[in-house]
Amino acid sequence: MLNEADVNAYAARQIRALRNTTGLSQTKLARAMSLSTQQIQKYEWGINRLSVGRIMQFAEAFDVSVTVFFPDRDKHYSYDPVPPPTMRFIRLISKINPKHYDLLYIALKAIARLSGGKA
């Protein structure tokens, strides 16, 4: 069984990773959520626990599902929620015009197949 402290720590790491991945500063995120920068810091470092309502607000701010903030209870979860190489790709993808996403997907799928991965 997952203990509460581990789940809270996981959610805190996810917030920090999502904020870093999207390029938002703590100040900009705080403004968008009508919070103080110090409050964002406390959530990211797991000092303050997140309520379900606050998790909903973070999910809305990052345009992700609330499930992102909870570890998969059927699998062992990583303490590194988003691997650094993945974050590099995400940062680049955010700079691509969305009308090109289908082409990008086709290219990545082809590269995955060529490298021996299943796509």
Secondary structure, DSSP 4 states (H G I P E B T S, - for coil): ---HHHHHHHHHHHHHHHHHHHT--HHHHHHHHT--HHHHHHHHTTSSPPPHHHHHHHHHHHT--GGGGS--TTS---SSSS-HHHHHHHHHHTTS-GGGHHHHHHHHHHHHHHTT---
